[in-house]
């Protein structure tokens, strides 16, 4: 039986077993109890994974993780946008758009040397 892995709500990398769709249908109550205790199971059809049944705790964890990530990205974007709106940033962008190819090349080499 093939196994798949995912990071559970505790951040642990865990394996989830596969179960055939027919078996899932015929033993759904037992499968539900297993998922509630273990976190997840992959459901296959013709040996190809088609779905994953998650416990409600795992679902909530994944849902809140996504929200936190979107909030963090939104905050980061707003901060970056605010920094891009300063007079110094505008002046820098104007200079970059007016720069010759040679000047851009020199600036790129200079920046690359600083990062070493």
C-alpha positions in Angstrom: 0.0 0.0 0.0 1.5 3.3 -1.0 1.8 6.1 1.5 1.8 9.9 1.2 3.2 12.4 3.6 2.0 15.8 4.8 2.8 18.2 7.7 0.0 17.9 10.3 -1.3 20.6 12.6 1.6 20.0 14.9 4.1 20.6 12.1 5.2 16.9 12.1 5.8 15.1 8.8 3.4 12.2 8.9 2.5 9.4 6.5 -1.1 8.9 5.5 -2.4 5.5 4.2 -4.3 4.9 1.1 -7.7 3.2 1.0 -9.6 2.2 -2.1 -12.8 4.2 -2.8 -14.9 1.0 -2.7 -13.5 0.1 0.7 -14.0 3.7 1.9 -17.7 3.5 0.9 -18.2 0.1 2.5 -16.5 0.9 5.8 -17.1 4.6 6.0 -17.9 4.6 9.7 -14.6 2.8 10.6 -12.7 5.1 8.1 -14.2 8.2 9.7 -13.1 7.0 13.2 -9.6 6.2 11.8 -9.3 9.7 10.2 -10.5 11.4 13.4 -7.8 9.6 15.3 -4.9 9.7 12.8 -5.6 12.9 10.8 -6.0 11.9 7.2 -6.3 9.1 4.6 -5.9 9.2 0.8 -8.7 7.7 -1.2 -7.8 6.0 -4.4 -9.7 4.8 -7.5 -7.8 2.2 -9.6 -4.7 2.7 -7.4 -4.6 6.4 -8.3 -5.1 8.9 -5.4 -8.2 11.0 -6.1 -9.0 12.6 -2.7 -7.9 13.0 0.9 -10.2 12.7 3.8 -9.0 15.0 6.7 -10.0 15.2 10.3 -11.8 18.4 11.2 -8.8 19.4 13.4 -6.5 19.1 10.4 -8.9 21.0 8.2 -9.2 23.9 10.7 -5.4 24.0 11.1 -4.9 24.2 7.3 -7.6 26.8 6.9 -6.2 29.1 9.7 -2.7 28.6 8.4 -3.7 29.9 5.0 -5.5 32.9 6.5 -2.5 33.8 8.6 -0.2 33.5 5.5 -2.5 35.7 3.4 -2.6 38.3 6.2 1.2 38.3 6.5 1.6 38.6 2.8 -0.9 41.4 2.7 0.9 43.3 5.4 4.3 42.8 3.7 2.8 44.0 0.4 1.3 47.1 2.0 4.7 47.9 3.6 6.6 47.4 0.4 4.1 49.5 -1.5 4.4 52.3 1.0 8.2 52.3 0.7 7.9 52.4 -3.1 5.8 55.6 -2.8 8.5 57.7 -1.1 10.2 60.6 -3.0 13.6 58.8 -2.9 12.1 55.6 -4.4 10.3 57.6 -7.2 13.6 59.4 -7.9 15.5 56.1 -8.1 12.9 54.6 -10.5 13.0 57.6 -12.7 16.8 57.4 -12.8 16.6 53.7 -13.6 14.2 54.2 -16.5 16.3 57.0 -17.9 19.6 55.2 -17.5 21.6 53.9 -20.5 22.2 50.2 -21.0 25.9 50.8 -20.0 24.9 52.5 -16.8 22.5 49.7 -15.9 25.2 47.2 -16.6 27.7 49.0 -14.3 25.0 49.2 -11.5 24.3 45.5 -11.8 28.0 44.6 -11.6 28.4 46.9 -8.6 25.3 45.4 -6.8 26.6 41.8 -7.5 30.0 42.6 -6.0 28.4 43.9 -2.8 26.4 40.7 -2.3 29.5 38.5 -2.3 
